[in-house]
Amino acid sequence: MITFDNVTKVYDRNSRPALNSVSFDVDRGEFVFLVGASGSGKSTLIRLVMKEEHATRGTVYVAGSNVAKIPSWRVPRLRRGIGVVFQDFRLLPNKTVFANVAFAMQVIGRSRAVIRETVPEVLKTVGLEGKDNRMPHELSGGEQQRVAIARAIVNKPGILLADEPTGNLDPTTSLGIMKVLDRINQNGTTVVMATHDHDIVNAMRKRVIELRHGKVIRDERGGIYLATAMQPIVPASGEPDAAAGPAGKEDRTPAQAGGLSGSEAPE
Ligand SMILES: Nc1ncnc2c1ncn2[C@@H]1O[C@H](COP(=O)(O)OP(=O)(O)OP(=O)(O)O)[C@@H](O)[C@H]1O
């Protein structure tokens, strides 16, 4: 469903690459946590999947297409197949819960009848039955994130990307959000979630891809959150990362992703 083939992303030629020769496959229907210290490249990876950024080297495939070869007029179609959720919810503050979710359908030209039928179903999926007419400021943080998730999945994307979706939520609320994401995944949507939340990673026991300095240093099914993902990234010009210890070294690659095969051959 998503393949990174030796992908390097350089924003600024004078600094270290944000991603450095990253390779992995995510199969259709998988649930993957992306972990790593702040600045390790998680958001960059997500932006490359959405074609919001371009790889400097290497190839990104999404649902069989090389995203570099998707012409700009077809990018909306690529993005329609990808739902996205962020840490800060990004709801439209002056629209009701219903209107926030409906908006995602209106922009792709869905009829009012289809919207009227679909939005309540999706609100039920995320546990927001009966909250259709609330405004975002009348909701808790967890409820606002549920609206954002409803909006992300209402057009039935094959992929859901979540960038720190529980970053602003307390542990109990976060667990509720994870149950929603898990249910969406059980229904067949591929989920890739960047997170710093070790309790959640350890509770869910899904595949974990760990980035450090833009490289994949671990790719493990049923993985846990290791201390390496919390150690701060040293600046490119800084001293070698002695604090990381052996487990944090970049040459620690036995379980690295490159060899995992996807069910969907790209192109
Ligand atoms: N638009 C940009 N222009 C220049 N450098 C960038 C840009 N976006 C990210 N970077 C750099 O790329 C590297 C990876 O950043 P990225 O945001 O992908 O990390 P992250 O793992 O998502 O961090 P966090 O957990 O803090 O969100 C960092 O060194 C960052 O400063």
The ligand as a Gaussian input file, in Angstrom:
#p B3LYP/6-31G(d) Opt

LIG

0 1
 N       10.011000      22.536000       5.855000
 C       11.217000      22.263000       6.355000
 N       12.302000      22.967000       5.968000
 C       13.545000      22.675000       6.450000
 N       13.783000      21.681000       7.343000
 C       12.733000      20.956000       7.757000
 C       11.407000      21.204000       7.298000
 N       10.569000      20.307000       7.898000
 C       11.343000      19.543000       8.688000
 N       12.637000      19.931000       8.610000
 C       13.769000      19.314000       9.308000
 O       13.772000      17.931000       8.973000
 C       14.095000      17.145000      10.117000
 C       12.958000      16.146000      10.395000
 O       11.817000      16.887000      10.804000
 P       10.384000      16.209000      11.009000
 O        9.404000      17.305000      11.274000
 O       10.118000      15.290000       9.892000
 O       10.657000      15.360000      12.342000
 P        9.634000      14.662000      13.339000
 O       10.222000      13.336000      13.689000
 O        8.268000      14.667000      12.763000
 O        9.689000      15.615000      14.604000
 P        8.527000      15.901000      15.713000
 O        8.388000      14.645000      16.500000
 O        9.103000      17.040000      16.508000
 O        7.278000      16.290000      14.971000
 C       14.362000      18.119000      11.262000
 O       15.743000      18.352000      11.322000
 C       13.621000      19.366000      10.816000
 O       14.240000      20.523000      11.336000

